[in-house]
Amino acid sequence: MPLATQGSVKTLAPDDLKGIETKILLGNTYHLYLRPGLEVIERFGGLHRFMAWDGPMLTDSGGFQVFSLGHLRKINDEGALFRSHIDGSEHFLTPELAIDIQQTLGADIIMAFDECCPYDAKPESVREAMNRTHRWAERCLKRHKRKDQLLFGIVQGGTSTEMRRESAEALVSLDFPGYAIGGLSVGEPKDLMYPITRETAALLPADKPRYLMGVGSPEDLVECVSCGIDMFDCALPTRIARNGALFTNKGRANIRNARFKKQDQPIDPHCNCYTCRTFSAAYLHHLFKCEELLGYRLTTIHNLRFILSLMEQMRSRIIEGTFAEFRDDFMAKYKPVNDEIRTAQKAKWLQAQRAK
């Protein structure tokens, strides 16, 4: 799911998203609640009409954004007290309000309000947040009234296999129509994230969607689909696009590098996106060197189409029964970003979110 954090996927219009065959978007409850506010969106009949998107949409509950605020928030059993990163105004977000906001936004899939813990949280803090998430899930179910929306529960429990099992069992007993795995991709190394994802996914119903929140690098998608995950979201494809980093079947390429200055071929000759069908790598290189805004749009189109195409290929291979061969072939060719660099970048991003 490409991120439409504030009612738009950065640099792209709805026609661009349809052109790359986007099936579903993710909107951000926290940001839309603060700006433009529910009154404005309600006046337009919901978020779909407000942003001119007629496809499916999922909205998160705001739990992760509140977690990211760090020193600007306080959490207790009733909800989360936080200060807006925009103007410092004080707000109290409860499970009931999170559901009310999402019912007003009108997304097709909405999320229960949860408490996310940092990777290095103490076990007692992780358990407290997990138990609170379960109580909040019950309150969310009780509050939710719209029959045209699916409400997903969120499994927490940090990197503890025991707590992940407890959380999955508690939420499955509430019979949500779908389940998310939260609290991963928050700074932990991949050799820890993957087994936790695999073990947790195995505890969730196979006939209901399983959604891993906040994960979006190509190698993570391939590995986590092998773990049994169906749905993903991440800011990574659009964020790195604006920095000139483009996905290819061999890994990321930095379009600012001098080797692209005279390259007459597209950045990825195998890609069918508008950018690769129309422009050379040399032209993209020129746009970024000149800081032309068109460059950000073209690289975003490419990165999102790359990710969506990757998901389409995996879906087809699963149906054909050849996914294992596809996974092995992809992993043999694709060179991921060094895990230490990735972890440092993620920590830097989280720190920036808390500093807003």
C-alpha positions in Angstrom: 0.0 0.0 0.0 1.6 3.3 -1.1 1.3 5.9 1.7 -1.1 8.8 1.3 -0.1 10.2 4.7 -1.8 13.5 4.4 -4.3 12.6 1.7 -1.8 12.3 -1.1 1.0 10.1 -2.2 3.9 12.5 -2.3 4.5 14.0 -5.8 1.8 11.9 -7.4 -1.8 12.5 -8.5 -4.5 9.8 -8.5 -4.1 9.3 -12.3 -0.4 8.6 -11.7 -1.4 5.9 -9.1 -3.8 4.3 -11.5 -1.2 4.4 -14.2 1.1 2.2 -12.1 -1.8 -0.1 -11.2 -2.1 0.8 -7.5 -4.8 -1.3 -5.9 -5.1 0.3 -2.4 -3.7 3.3 -0.5 -3.0 3.9 3.2 -4.1 7.1 4.9 -2.8 8.4 8.2 -5.4 8.9 10.9 -3.1 11.0 13.1 -2.1 13.5 10.5 -5.6 13.9 8.9 -7.2 14.3 12.3 -4.9 17.3 13.0 -4.9 18.7 9.5 -7.3 19.5 7.7 -9.5 18.1 10.5 -12.5 15.8 10.5 -15.0 18.7 9.9 -13.4 19.4 6.5 -13.2 15.8 5.4 -16.7 15.1 6.6 -18.0 18.0 4.5 -16.7 16.2 1.5 -18.3 12.9 2.4 -15.1 11.2 3.4 -11.5 10.8 2.5 -12.1 9.1 -0.9 -14.0 12.0 -2.4 -11.8 14.6 -0.6 -8.6 13.3 -2.3 -10.4 12.1 -5.5 -9.4 8.4 -5.0 -12.1 5.9 -6.0 -10.1 2.8 -5.1 -9.8 0.9 -1.8 -8.2 2.6 1.2 -6.9 1.6 4.6 -6.3 4.0 7.5 -4.1 3.3 10.5 -5.3 4.1 14.0 -2.6 6.7 14.9 -0.9 4.4 17.4 2.4 4.4 15.7 2.4 8.1 15.2 1.7 8.7 18.8 4.6 6.3 19.7 6.9 8.3 17.4 6.1 11.5 19.3 8.3 10.3 22.2 8.5 13.1 24.8 5.3 14.7 23.4 3.0 12.0 24.6 1.8 10.1 27.7 -0.1 6.8 27.7 -2.4 5.3 30.2 -5.2 2.7 30.1 -7.7 5.3 28.9 -5.7 6.4 25.9 -2.8 8.6 24.8 -2.3 12.3 25.7 -0.2 14.0 23.1 0.8 17.4 21.8 0.5 18.2 18.1 3.8 18.4 16.3 2.2 21.2 14.2 1.1 23.7 16.9 1.7 22.1 20.3 -2.0 21.8 21.0 -3.0 19.0 23.4 -5.2 16.1 22.4 -6.3 12.9 24.0 -6.7 9.9 21.7 -8.7 7.0 23.0 -9.6 3.7 21.2 -13.1 5.1 20.8 -12.0 8.3 19.2 -9.6 6.4 16.9 -12.6 4.4 15.6 -14.8 7.5 15.4 -12.1 9.3 13.3 -11.7 6.4 11.0 -15.4 5.9 10.6 -15.6 9.6 9.5 -12.7 9.2 7.1 -14.6 6.3 5.6 -11.7 4.0 4.7 -12.5 0.4 3.6 -10.2 -1.1 6.1 -9.5 0.5 9.5 -7.2 -0.5 12.4 -7.7 -1.0 16.1 -5.8 1.5 18.3 -2.7 -0.1 19.7 0.4 0.7 21.7 3.7 0.2 20.0 7.0 -0.2 21.9 10.5 0.6 20.8 12.8 -2.3 20.0 14.9 -1.9 23.1 12.0 -1.6 25.6 12.2 -3.7 28.8 10.1 -6.9 28.8 7.8 -5.6 31.5 7.0 -2.5 29.3 6.4 -4.7 26.3 3.9 -6.8 28.2 2.1 -3.8 29.7 1.7 -2.3 26.2 0.6 -5.7 24.8 -2.1 -6.2 27.4 -3.2 -2.6 26.9 -3.5 -3.2 23.2 -5.7 -6.2 23.9 -8.1 -4.2 26.1 -8.1 -1.4 23.5 -8.9 -3.9 20.8 -12.1 -4.9 22.7 -13.1 -1.3 23.1 -12.5 -0.7 19.4 -14.7 -3.6 18.4 -17.5 -2.3 20.7 -17.3 1.2 19.2 -17.2 0.2 15.5 -20.6 0.4 13.8 -20.0 0.8 10.1 -20.8 -2.5 8.2 -19.0 -1.2 5.1 -15.6 -1.2 6.9 -13.3 -4.0 8.0 -11.7 -3.5 11.4 -8.3 -5.3 11.8 -6.7 -6.1 15.1 -2.9 -5.6 15.7 -0.7 -8.2 17.3 2.0 -6.8 19.6 4.6 -8.4 21.9 8.0 -7.0 20.8 10.6 -9.6 19.9 9.3 -12.1 22.5 8.0 -15.3 20.9 6.0 -16.1 24.0 4.3 -12.7 24.1 3.6 -12.8 20.3 1.8 -16.1 20.9 -0.2 -14.6 23.7 -1.1 -11.6 21.7 -2.1 -13.6 18.6 -4.3 -15.9 20.7 -6.0 -13.0 22.4 -6.8 -11.2 19.2 -7.9 -14.2 17.2 -10.4 -15.0 20.0 -12.0 -11.6 19.2 -12.6 -12.8 15.6 -11.4 -9.8 13.6 -11.8 -10.0 9.8 -8.0 -9.4 9.4 -4.9 -9.1 11.5 -1.8 -6.9 11.5 1.6 -7.5 13.0 2.8 -4.3 14.7 5.9 -3.3 16.6 8.4 -4.7 14.1 10.6 -2.7 11.7 11.3 -0.3 14.6 15.0 -0.7 14.7 15.6 -4.4 15.2 18.0 -6.3 12.9 16.4 -8.4 10.1 17.7 -11.7 11.4 15.4 -11.0 14.4 12.5 -9.5 12.5 12.1 -12.4 10.0 11.7 -15.3 12.5 9.3 -13.3 14.7 7.3 -12.5 11.6 7.2 -16.1 10.5 6.3 -17.4 13.9 3.6 -14.8 14.4 2.0 -15.2 11.0 1.7 -18.9 11.6 -0.5 -18.2 14.6 -3.0 -16.1 12.6 -5.9 -17.6 10.5 -4.8 -18.6 7.0 -8.1 -17.6 5.6 -7.9 -13.9 6.7 -5.5 -11.2 5.6 -2.2 -10.9 7.4 -0.6 -7.4 7.3 2.9 -6.6 8.4 3.0 -2.9 9.2 5.8 -0.5 8.2 7.8 -2.9 6.0 8.5 -2.1 2.3 12.0 -2.9 1.1 12.1 -5.4 -1.8 14.1 -8.1 0.1 11.8 -7.7 3.1 8.7 -8.1 0.9 10.0 -11.3 -0.7 11.1 -12.8 2.6 8.0 -11.9 4.5 5.6 -13.1 1.8 7.5 -16.4 2.3 6.5 -16.1 6.0 2.8 -15.9 5.1 2.2 -12.1 5.0 -0.3 -10.7 2.5 -0.2 -6.9 3.0 2.5 -4.3 3.5 2.9 -0.5 3.8 6.0 1.6 4.0 7.2 5.2 3.3 10.5 3.8 2.0 9.8 3.6 -1.8 8.6 7.2 -2.0 11.1 8.6 0.6 14.2 7.2 -1.1 12.8 8.2 -4.5 13.0 11.9 -3.5 16.6 11.3 -2.5 17.4 9.9 -6.0 17.5 6.2 -5.0 15.8 3.8 -7.4 15.0 0.2 -7.1 16.3 -2.3 -9.8 16.4 -6.1 -9.8 20.0 -5.9 -8.7 19.5 -3.5 -5.8 19.3 0.3 -5.3 20.9 2.7 -7.8 21.7 6.3 -6.9 20.7 8.4 -10.0 23.0 11.2 -8.8 26.1 9.1 -9.6 28.3 10.2 -12.5 27.9 6.9 -14.3 24.4 7.9 -15.2 25.3 11.2 -16.8 25.4 9.9 -20.4 23.3 6.6 -20.0 20.9 6.5 -22.9 19.0 3.5 -21.5 16.3 3.8 -18.7 17.3 3.2 -15.2 15.8 -0.3 -15.4 15.3 -1.7 -19.0 13.0 -4.4 -17.6 10.6 -2.0 -16.0 7.3 -1.1 -17.7 6.6 2.1 -15.7 6.0 5.5 -17.4 9.5 6.7 -16.3 11.4 3.8 -17.8 9.3 3.7 -21.0 9.9 7.4 -21.6 13.1 8.8 -20.1 16.8 7.9 -20.0 18.8 7.6 -16.9 20.8 10.5 -18.2 17.7 12.7 -18.1 16.8 11.7 -14.5 20.4 12.4 -13.5 20.1 15.9 -15.1 16.8 16.6 -13.2 18.3 15.7 -9.9 21.5 17.7 -10.5 19.3 20.7 -11.3 16.9 19.9 -8.4 14.0 20.0 -10.9 10.7 18.9 -9.2 9.8 16.6 -12.1 12.6 14.3 -11.1 10.9 13.5 -7.8 7.7 12.6 -9.5 9.4 10.3 -12.1 11.5 8.4 -9.5 8.5 8.0 -7.3 6.5 6.5 -10.2 9.3 4.1 -10.9 9.9 2.9 -7.3 6.2 2.4 -6.6 5.7 0.5 -9.9 8.7 -1.6 -9.1 7.2 -2.6 -5.7 3.7 -3.2 -7.1 5.2 -5.3 -9.9 7.2 -7.3 -7.4 4.0 -8.1 -5.5 2.2 -9.0 -8.7 5.0 -11.4 -9.6 4.9 -13.1 -6.2 1.2 -13.5 -6.3 1.4 -15.1 -9.7 4.2 -17.4 -8.6 2.2 -18.5 -5.5 -0.7 -19.4 -7.7 1.6 -21.3 -10.1 3.3 -23.1 -7.2 6.7 -21.7 -8.1 7.2 -19.1 -5.4 10.1 -20.8 -3.8 12.1 -20.8 -7.0 11.2 -17.1 -7.5 12.4 -16.2 -4.0 15.7 -18.0 -4.4 16.3 -16.3 -7.8 15.4 -12.9 -6.5 17.6 -13.1 -3.4 20.5 -14.4 -5.4 20.4 -11.3 -7.7 19.3 -8.5 -5.4 21.9 -6.7 -3.3 20.1 -5.2 -0.2 21.4 -2.2 1.7 23.8 -3.1 4.4 21.8 -4.0 7.5 23.9 -1.8 9.8 23.3 1.2 7.5 19.6 0.3 7.2 19.2 0.1 11.0 21.0 3.4 11.5 18.8 5.1 8.8 15.7 3.7 10.5 16.8 5.0 13.9 17.6 8.4 12.4 14.1 8.5 10.8 12.4 7.6 14.1 14.4 10.3 15.9 13.4 12.8 13.3 9.7 11.9 13.8 10.0 12.4 17.5 11.7 15.7 17.1 8.9 17.2 15.0 
